[in-house]
């Protein structure tokens, strides 16, 4: 094999490894969810929306990205994820 062919094969392998790594991390992050409904309450630390007949309260902080005016009655879609705060094995 000549050097050019080896170089191209090496580049292909690197790209393939990068794609597989990205795909694996995307599949591993399957704990993302969303809830859509009218806002029932807004505080600096939470937003409560009505989903079906139930109120859903989702925590928020200063890093939460907000687009638009969030006020009671506005229909919103909240994207959130679940992260464990503590785990206790018994």
TORSEVO-889211 format. One record per residue (C-alpha): residue in one letter; x, y, z; residue number from 1. Coordinates in pm, whole numbers. Example, Ala and Ser with C-alpha at 12.3 -4.5 7.8 and 13.67 -1.06 7.14 Angstrom:
<bamars>
type = A, xx = 1230, yy = -450, zz = 780, seq = 1
type = S, xx = 1367, yy = -106, zz = 714, seq = 2
</bamars>
This chain:
<bamars>
type = X, xx = 0, yy = 0, zz = 0, seq = 1
type = X, xx = 125, yy = 346, zz = -70, seq = 2
type = X, xx = 143, yy = 631, zz = 186, seq = 3
type = X, xx = -157, yy = 816, zz = 41, seq = 4
type = X, xx = -384, yy = 515, zz = 72, seq = 5
type = X, xx = -264, yy = 451, zz = 428, seq = 6
type = X, xx = -324, yy = 816, zz = 515, seq = 7
type = X, xx = -677, yy = 802, zz = 372, seq = 8
type = X, xx = -751, yy = 479, zz = 559, seq = 9
type = X, xx = -623, yy = 634, zz = 882, seq = 10
type = X, xx = -843, yy = 941, zz = 830, seq = 11
type = X, xx = -1144, yy = 718, zz = 762, seq = 12
type = X, xx = -1082, yy = 523, zz = 1084, seq = 13
type = X, xx = -1054, yy = 845, zz = 1287, seq = 14
type = X, xx = -1379, yy = 978, zz = 1141, seq = 15
type = X, xx = -1553, yy = 646, zz = 1205, seq = 16
type = X, xx = -1435, yy = 641, zz = 1568, seq = 17
type = X, xx = -1555, yy = 1001, zz = 1617, seq = 18
type = X, xx = -1897, yy = 921, zz = 1469, seq = 19
type = X, xx = -1939, yy = 610, zz = 1683, seq = 20
type = X, xx = -1835, yy = 803, zz = 1995, seq = 21
type = X, xx = -2088, yy = 1079, zz = 1921, seq = 22
type = X, xx = -2365, yy = 828, zz = 1846, seq = 23
type = X, xx = -2291, yy = 637, zz = 2166, seq = 24
type = X, xx = -2305, yy = 948, zz = 2381, seq = 25
type = X, xx = -2631, yy = 1058, zz = 2215, seq = 26
type = X, xx = -2789, yy = 720, zz = 2287, seq = 27
type = X, xx = -2664, yy = 718, zz = 2647, seq = 28
type = X, xx = -2833, yy = 1053, zz = 2720, seq = 29
type = X, xx = -3189, yy = 922, zz = 2701, seq = 30
type = X, xx = -3316, yy = 1089, zz = 3018, seq = 31
type = X, xx = -3440, yy = 1405, zz = 2848, seq = 32
type = X, xx = -3811, yy = 1480, zz = 2863, seq = 33
type = X, xx = -4056, yy = 1758, zz = 2793, seq = 34
type = X, xx = -4392, yy = 1874, zz = 2921, seq = 35
type = X, xx = -4626, yy = 2114, zz = 2739, seq = 36
type = X, xx = -4920, yy = 2302, zz = 2882, seq = 37
type = X, xx = -5049, yy = 2630, zz = 3020, seq = 38
type = X, xx = -4856, yy = 2786, zz = 3306, seq = 39
type = X, xx = -5037, yy = 2768, zz = 3641, seq = 40
type = X, xx = -4764, yy = 2935, zz = 3852, seq = 41
type = X, xx = -4419, yy = 3089, zz = 3808, seq = 42
type = X, xx = -4159, yy = 3155, zz = 4077, seq = 43
type = X, xx = -3787, yy = 3231, zz = 4055, seq = 44
type = X, xx = -3719, yy = 2862, zz = 4132, seq = 45
type = X, xx = -4002, yy = 2675, zz = 3956, seq = 46
type = X, xx = -4265, yy = 2669, zz = 3683, seq = 47
type = X, xx = -4592, yy = 2478, zz = 3725, seq = 48
type = X, xx = -4784, yy = 2374, zz = 3414, seq = 49
type = X, xx = -5108, yy = 2184, zz = 3370, seq = 50
type = X, xx = -5057, yy = 1855, zz = 3187, seq = 51
type = X, xx = -5392, yy = 1694, zz = 3128, seq = 52
type = X, xx = -5566, yy = 1729, zz = 3465, seq = 53
type = X, xx = -5247, yy = 1731, zz = 3672, seq = 54
type = X, xx = -5015, yy = 2015, zz = 3775, seq = 55
type = X, xx = -4648, yy = 1949, zz = 3698, seq = 56
type = X, xx = -4385, yy = 2153, zz = 3881, seq = 57
type = X, xx = -4037, yy = 2173, zz = 3732, seq = 58
type = X, xx = -3749, yy = 2336, zz = 3918, seq = 59
type = X, xx = -3545, yy = 2610, zz = 3750, seq = 60
type = X, xx = -3250, yy = 2833, zz = 3835, seq = 61
type = X, xx = -3054, yy = 3122, zz = 3686, seq = 62
type = X, xx = -2902, yy = 2891, zz = 3422, seq = 63
type = X, xx = -3244, yy = 2795, zz = 3281, seq = 64
type = X, xx = -3277, yy = 2934, zz = 2929, seq = 65
type = X, xx = -3608, yy = 3116, zz = 2880, seq = 66
type = X, xx = -3742, yy = 3232, zz = 2545, seq = 67
type = X, xx = -4049, yy = 3453, zz = 2545, seq = 68
type = X, xx = -4265, yy = 3588, zz = 2826, seq = 69
type = X, xx = -4344, yy = 3324, zz = 3086, seq = 70
type = X, xx = -4657, yy = 3422, zz = 3276, seq = 71
type = X, xx = -4963, yy = 3247, zz = 3412, seq = 72
type = X, xx = -5185, yy = 3126, zz = 3129, seq = 73
type = X, xx = -4913, yy = 3120, zz = 2862, seq = 74
type = X, xx = -4867, yy = 2784, zz = 2686, seq = 75
type = X, xx = -4509, yy = 2662, zz = 2719, seq = 76
type = X, xx = -4296, yy = 2361, zz = 2643, seq = 77
type = X, xx = -4046, yy = 2278, zz = 2914, seq = 78
type = X, xx = -3754, yy = 2051, zz = 2831, seq = 79
type = X, xx = -3596, yy = 1890, zz = 3136, seq = 80
type = X, xx = -3377, yy = 1600, zz = 3239, seq = 81
type = X, xx = -3352, yy = 1377, zz = 3544, seq = 82
type = X, xx = -3034, yy = 1368, zz = 3750, seq = 83
type = X, xx = -2987, yy = 1182, zz = 4077, seq = 84
type = X, xx = -2898, yy = 1401, zz = 4376, seq = 85
type = X, xx = -2817, yy = 1113, zz = 4608, seq = 86
type = X, xx = -2815, yy = 734, zz = 4588, seq = 87
type = X, xx = -2830, yy = 514, zz = 4896, seq = 88
type = X, xx = -2779, yy = 138, zz = 4867, seq = 89
type = X, xx = -2920, yy = -80, zz = 5142, seq = 90
</bamars>
